[in-house]
Amino acid sequence: MSIPRNVPVILFGVGGVGRALVRQVLAARSRHASRLHLRLEFVALCDRTGAVVDVHGLSDDTRSALLAAKSAGTPLRQTPTGHSQPDPNIILEVAGRDGAIVIDCTASDDTCPALLMALGQGYGVVLANKRPLTGSWATYRQFMASPRLRYEATVGAGLPVIGTLRNLLDAGDQVTAIEGAFSGTLGYLCSQLQRGASYSAAVRAAHRLGYTEPDPRDDLGGMDVARKALILVRMLDWPLELTDITVETLYPAALSGLSVPQFLESIKVLDEPYAMRVQAAQAQGQALRYRAEVREGRCQVGMEPVPLDSPLGRLQGTDNLIAFHSARYAASPLVVQGPGAGVEVTAAAILADILALAALA
Ligand SMILES: NC(=O)c1ccc[n+]([C@@H]2O[C@H](COP(=O)([O-])OP(=O)(O)OC[C@H]3O[C@@H](n4cnc5c(N)ncnc54)[C@H](OP(=O)(O)O)[C@@H]3O)[C@@H](O)[C@H]2O)c1
């Protein structure tokens, strides 16, 4: 049997998704060798303040130790093989080799220069991080200039949203509108409101269950949904900026400066207004959903009443739903639905992107 081809992998971000990716690559190693004749070899892991680099590939023992350390909250620079490494460009120069693939599992803007440099040098790049594609239109175009960029996990986590849209467009279909619920957290909130929970109880429950970011305002602000919508809008070649999107924030600006505990305490004042919105929707046979809509060159994101018997109205809990309306899907949209978050499904989408890039080499 032939020796599997080594594919060097550089990982930025060793949080929940990054660690799940490392575990999945190891678990699938024998399958990759036997079916695809390749071996994904981590040559660098980088977090916010440090890195561990081995141009020959990190050993199994080193990788296990690093995952355990990161799970325990230890920065990479404080591990025995780690060092401070604030500049990702230097990581690329040290660790990058022909056919290398760079993965961005951060939520940072800081990785952009290194990612563009990697693409410029012919490396592959896989994004879970939405920020590189939701900066300026000019930067977005720079990323899109490379055929070695993949970003399925940026919208809908493991759901095939980007691939579905790309397939529609590549097959010459005309996508006229995209609508959906792109946030599991806000989906949970809407479902709880529909069941009669107060706004404050629903937000606190989502926070307690770990459905929200540590600061729930990061979800309630709607910007994460807006970034996902912007990625889809731009795939349609509409040159919108993030500031062009109308975004409804689900808390008043006056609560922005509070600590998280203060915020969670103060949102009782929102119970009545939201209860009234829920009642008004129910009186019309509708339910509130945090909905993104892309149509006629415009994009808006916010809480809206939708018919109970529509795909969005039937959506419950943390599932995401994305409906593509097109010339060929005119009578009824093409709908993708399922869990839109979770480290394992997200890492699996990244791994599929890595393998697609490795197959190009
Ligand atoms: N979790 C999900 O279900 C999901 C689903 C779809 C997409 N995503 C996206 O996937 C990405 C990762 O999510 P996550 O849940 O794994 O986040 P996370 O647990 O917060 O991990 C983020 C990681 O990025 C590192 N980091 C931050 N800035 C960095 C920089 N400038 N250079 C290198 N590393 C940096 C952090 O370093 P430290 O460890 O030093 O803080 C941390 O290791 C995010 O963009 C998220 O939006 C997540």
The ligand as an ORCA input file, in Angstrom:
! r2SCAN-3c Opt
* xyz 0 1
  N     -19.115     26.882     18.945
  C     -19.934     26.692     17.909
  O     -20.925     25.949     17.979
  C     -19.648     27.369     16.592
  C     -20.473     27.109     15.484
  C     -20.165     27.712     14.248
  C     -19.092     28.593     14.167
  N     -18.348     28.861     15.300
  C     -17.240     29.799     15.177
  O     -16.027     29.094     15.395
  C     -15.080     29.955     16.016
  C     -14.545     29.291     17.289
  O     -15.626     29.060     18.172
  P     -15.339     28.417     19.620
  O     -16.674     28.095     20.176
  O     -14.318     27.346     19.514
  O     -14.705     29.682     20.368
  P     -13.792     29.683     21.684
  O     -14.028     28.440     22.479
  O     -13.989     30.999     22.330
  O     -12.287     29.605     21.121
  C     -11.692     30.648     20.430
  C     -10.208     30.361     20.334
  O      -9.605     31.361     19.519
  C      -8.406     31.777     20.158
  N      -8.023     33.103     19.668
  C      -8.650     34.294     19.860
  N      -7.985     35.283     19.216
  C      -6.926     34.685     18.605
  C      -5.880     35.154     17.785
  N      -5.791     36.449     17.450
  N      -4.950     34.267     17.333
  C      -5.037     32.953     17.648
  N      -6.016     32.439     18.426
  C      -6.949     33.310     18.898
  C      -8.727     31.735     21.627
  O      -7.521     31.755     22.349
  P      -7.464     31.597     23.961
  O      -7.755     30.119     24.191
  O      -6.077     31.993     24.289
  O      -8.519     32.507     24.499
  C      -9.484     30.395     21.680
  O      -8.544     29.328     21.740
  C     -15.810     31.299     16.264
  O     -15.541     32.182     15.208
  C     -17.282     30.885     16.234
  O     -18.141     31.949     15.840
  C     -18.588     28.265     16.480
*
